[in-house]
Amino acid sequence: MSWIIPISRPSAAQHRLICFPYAGGGASIFQPWRDFLTDGIDLFALQPPGRERRFAEPPIADLRALVSASLDALAPLADRPLILFGHSLGAIVAFETARALQERGKPAALLMVSGRQAPDLPSRRRPIAHLADDAFIEELGRLNGTPKEVLETPELMALLMPMLRADFTIADTYRRQPGAPLSCPILALGSEDDEWIDEPGLDAWRHETNGDFDMRIFPGDHFYLNRYLDQLVPFLCGAALRH
């Protein structure tokens, strides 16, 4: 199955925006973005295995393998400027993909990271991937990213557990490896009521680029991006079109 899912209708848009989902998410979380897109942007989303259309495939719990597969999937789209966006775990995958693209001599035009402190800072969220099922599910509920009815359906959670644990294993064990700063600009995004992110942690992303840096704070909690699309998506499109 395809690693890259087109979200917008095919066009001759100059820029391609590639979105990386947060832990437990799939490409479908970006479907609502289609209603707020600006002309000149083609929207695509990464679809890792173990979820949605790729539910039958084993999930990946290794960041290097995930980034390597992402690079191969992006190759056919690299004939136009690539804008990478990722939220939470997706921010780290997008960042490491941007680093790998730069190493290949094909740097991204812009990296947009959301809901994650700079990669050289320790996470303010305690690790959960190692917890027993009941405690793991309880912590998922605290994160407020999984619908309550899903968390309260044991049969469904049993099916989703391998994918969720794989995603949180990557998030919990991530450590930035040494390497040169990016050459592309970075736009860091956060929200006012995210208990795991503060402005200094978000601002520290500026040290990951030799290019321009900007930061924007939105209303809402850690999952603000699902609730303020009318503000977020036009803002991202505007930033993308400037690069």
Secondary structure per residue as TSV (DSSP state, phi and psi in degrees):
chain	resnum	aa	ss	phi	psi
A	1	M	-	360.0	157.0
A	2	S	-	-71.2	140.5
A	3	W	S	-81.1	-23.0
A	4	I	E	-116.5	124.7
A	5	I	E	-108.9	123.3
A	6	P	E	-71.4	130.9
A	7	I	-	-99.8	-44.8
A	8	S	S	-87.5	165.6
A	9	R	-	-69.5	142.7
A	10	P	-	-57.5	139.1
A	11	S	-	-152.6	-178.8
A	12	A	-	-98.7	30.3
A	13	A	-	-56.9	145.0
A	14	Q	S	-71.8	-32.3
A	15	H	E	-115.1	145.6
A	16	R	E	-118.0	120.8
A	17	L	E	-99.5	118.1
A	18	I	E	-108.4	121.7
A	19	C	E	-106.7	135.9
A	20	F	E	-110.6	122.6
A	21	P	-	-74.4	159.3
A	22	Y	-	-77.2	171.9
A	23	A	T	-56.2	129.9
A	24	G	T	86.1	-8.9
A	25	G	-	-96.6	164.1
A	26	G	-	-133.1	-172.7
A	27	A	G	-60.3	-28.4
A	28	S	G	-65.4	-20.1
A	29	I	G	-65.7	-17.7
A	30	F	G	-97.1	-1.8
A	31	Q	G	-57.7	-42.7
A	32	P	G	-62.6	-18.5
A	33	W	G	-62.7	-25.7
A	34	R	G	-56.2	-32.8
A	35	D	G	-74.8	-10.0
A	36	F	G	-120.6	8.3
A	37	L	-	-70.2	148.6
A	38	T	-	-93.7	147.6
A	39	D	T	-56.8	144.4
A	40	G	T	98.9	0.7
A	41	I	E	-124.6	124.9
A	42	D	E	-100.2	129.0
A	43	L	E	-106.0	130.5
A	44	F	E	-131.0	158.3
A	45	A	E	-135.3	143.0
A	46	L	E	-72.5	137.9
A	47	Q	-	-123.9	87.6
A	48	P	-	-66.0	160.8
A	49	P	T	-69.2	160.6
A	50	G	T	94.1	6.7
A	51	R	S	-151.4	155.3
A	52	E	G	48.5	-124.6
A	53	R	G	-64.6	-17.3
A	54	R	G	-111.1	27.9
A	55	F	T	-59.6	-35.0
A	56	A	T	-76.3	-11.9
A	57	E	S	-88.0	146.0
A	58	P	-	-66.2	136.4
A	59	P	-	-69.9	162.1
A	60	I	-	-106.9	127.2
A	61	A	-	-111.0	13.1
A	62	D	-	-119.7	121.3
A	63	L	H	-63.4	-41.0
A	64	R	H	-60.7	-42.2
A	65	A	H	-65.3	-38.5
A	66	L	H	-65.9	-43.3
A	67	V	H	-67.3	-42.0
A	68	S	H	-59.1	-45.3
A	69	A	H	-66.1	-37.1
A	70	S	H	-62.7	-41.7
A	71	L	H	-60.6	-46.6
A	72	D	H	-61.0	-39.4
A	73	A	H	-69.1	-33.0
A	74	L	H	-79.1	-18.8
A	75	A	G	-51.2	-45.6
A	76	P	G	-67.9	-16.0
A	77	L	G	-96.6	-4.3
A	78	A	T	-80.6	8.6
A	79	D	T	-77.9	-7.6
A	80	R	S	-128.5	161.8
A	81	P	-	-56.9	133.3
A	82	L	E	-103.3	126.1
A	83	I	E	-107.1	124.3
A	84	L	E	-106.2	131.5
A	85	F	E	-128.1	134.6
A	86	G	E	-145.5	144.5
A	87	H	E	-114.8	130.9
A	88	S	T	60.0	-119.4
A	89	L	H	-54.1	-39.1
A	90	G	H	-60.1	-30.1
A	91	A	H	-64.4	-40.0
A	92	I	H	-69.3	-42.5
A	93	V	H	-64.7	-41.6
A	94	A	H	-63.2	-43.1
A	95	F	H	-61.5	-48.3
A	96	E	H	-68.1	-31.3
A	97	T	H	-67.4	-40.2
A	98	A	H	-62.5	-40.4
A	99	R	H	-62.6	-43.2
A	100	A	H	-67.8	-39.1
A	101	L	H	-60.8	-41.9
A	102	Q	H	-63.9	-40.4
A	103	E	H	-62.6	-28.6
A	104	R	T	-85.2	1.0
A	105	G	T	80.2	17.3
A	106	K	-	-129.7	67.6
A	107	P	-	-64.1	149.4
A	108	A	-	-64.9	157.5
A	109	A	S	-79.3	-28.8
A	110	L	E	-163.6	139.2
A	111	L	E	-113.2	126.2
A	112	M	E	-117.5	117.6
A	113	V	E	-116.0	141.3
A	114	S	E	-138.1	140.9
A	115	G	S	63.8	29.7
A	116	R	-	-150.4	130.6
A	117	Q	-	-68.1	165.3
A	118	A	-	-53.6	147.2
A	119	P	T	-67.0	-17.1
A	120	D	T	-90.8	2.6
A	121	L	S	-101.6	143.7
A	122	P	-	-68.2	145.1
A	123	S	-	-65.7	143.0
A	124	R	S	-90.0	-4.2
A	125	R	S	-97.2	129.7
A	126	R	-	-71.1	147.2
A	127	P	-	-60.1	144.0
A	128	I	-	-132.0	-11.9
A	129	A	T	-61.2	-26.4
A	130	H	T	-85.3	-8.0
A	131	L	S	-70.5	155.1
A	132	A	-	-62.3	159.6
A	133	D	H	-53.0	-48.7
A	134	D	H	-61.2	-44.0
A	135	A	H	-69.5	-37.0
A	136	F	H	-62.5	-45.5
A	137	I	H	-65.2	-38.6
A	138	E	H	-60.8	-42.2
A	139	E	H	-67.9	-36.1
A	140	L	H	-59.8	-39.0
A	141	G	H	-62.8	-38.0
A	142	R	H	-65.8	-32.4
A	143	L	H	-69.2	-22.8
A	144	N	T	67.8	25.4
A	145	G	-	-110.1	-9.0
A	146	T	S	-114.0	128.7
A	147	P	-	-55.1	141.1
A	148	K	H	-58.3	-38.7
A	149	E	H	-65.4	-28.1
A	150	V	H	-72.3	-47.0
A	151	L	H	-60.5	-29.5
A	152	E	T	-93.6	10.3
A	153	T	-	-112.2	97.3
A	154	P	H	-56.9	-39.9
A	155	E	H	-63.6	-41.3
A	156	L	H	-69.2	-42.4
A	157	M	H	-63.9	-34.0
A	158	A	H	-62.2	-36.9
A	159	L	H	-72.6	-36.1
A	160	L	H	-84.1	-18.5
A	161	M	H	-56.3	-43.8
A	162	P	H	-59.5	-42.1
A	163	M	H	-66.4	-44.3
A	164	L	H	-63.5	-43.7
A	165	R	H	-65.8	-37.0
A	166	A	H	-62.5	-46.4
A	167	D	H	-61.8	-46.4
A	168	F	H	-73.3	-23.7
A	169	T	H	-62.9	-44.2
A	170	I	H	-62.9	-47.1
A	171	A	H	-62.3	-42.3
A	172	D	H	-72.6	-30.4
A	173	T	H	-102.3	-0.4
A	174	Y	-	-64.0	132.7
A	175	R	-	-136.6	129.4
A	176	R	-	-65.8	130.0
A	177	Q	-	-91.4	151.9
A	178	P	-	-57.8	148.6
A	179	G	-	171.1	163.2
A	180	A	-	-69.0	151.8
A	181	P	-	-62.5	159.7
A	182	L	B	-71.3	155.0
A	183	S	S	-92.0	-20.7
A	184	C	S	-81.5	156.7
A	185	P	-	-64.9	156.8
A	186	I	E	-124.5	133.4
A	187	L	E	-115.1	117.7
A	188	A	E	-104.1	132.7
A	189	L	E	-123.3	141.1
A	190	G	E	-147.0	-173.7
A	191	S	E	-138.0	157.2
A	192	E	T	-65.7	-33.8
A	193	D	T	-114.5	29.8
A	194	D	-	-85.9	112.5
A	195	E	T	-72.2	-12.6
A	196	W	T	-101.3	-2.8
A	197	I	-	-130.3	139.0
A	198	D	-	-126.3	167.9
A	199	E	H	-63.0	-41.5
A	200	P	H	-59.9	-38.8
A	201	G	H	-66.3	-34.9
A	202	L	H	-74.1	-42.5
A	203	D	H	-63.1	-26.8
A	204	A	G	-65.6	-12.3
A	205	W	G	-60.8	-21.2
A	206	R	G	-60.9	-24.2
A	207	H	G	-78.2	-4.9
A	208	E	G	-93.6	5.9
A	209	T	B	-142.5	147.7
A	210	N	S	-92.5	-2.1
A	211	G	S	-96.5	-161.7
A	212	D	-	-70.9	154.5
A	213	F	E	-135.5	140.9
A	214	D	E	-144.0	160.0
A	215	M	E	-140.4	144.9
A	216	R	E	-142.2	134.2
A	217	I	E	-109.7	129.0
A	218	F	E	-107.1	163.1
A	219	P	S	-70.3	161.8
A	220	G	S	107.4	-179.3
A	221	D	S	-97.7	-159.6
A	222	H	T	-57.7	-31.6
A	223	F	T	-102.1	35.9
A	224	Y	G	-55.4	-31.4
A	225	L	G	-63.9	-19.6
A	226	N	G	-89.2	-5.3
A	227	R	T	-121.5	-11.2
A	228	Y	-	-129.4	43.5
A	229	L	H	-61.6	-33.6
A	230	D	H	-65.7	-23.5
A	231	Q	H	-94.7	-44.5
A	232	L	H	-68.3	-52.7
A	233	V	H	-64.8	-46.5
A	234	P	H	-60.3	-36.3
A	235	F	H	-63.5	-45.4
A	236	L	H	-63.9	-41.7
A	237	C	H	-62.1	-41.8
A	238	G	H	-61.2	-42.9
A	239	A	H	-64.7	-40.9
A	240	A	H	-62.9	-43.5
A	241	L	H	-68.7	-19.8
A	242	R	T	-80.5	-5.0
A	243	H	-	-122.6	360.0
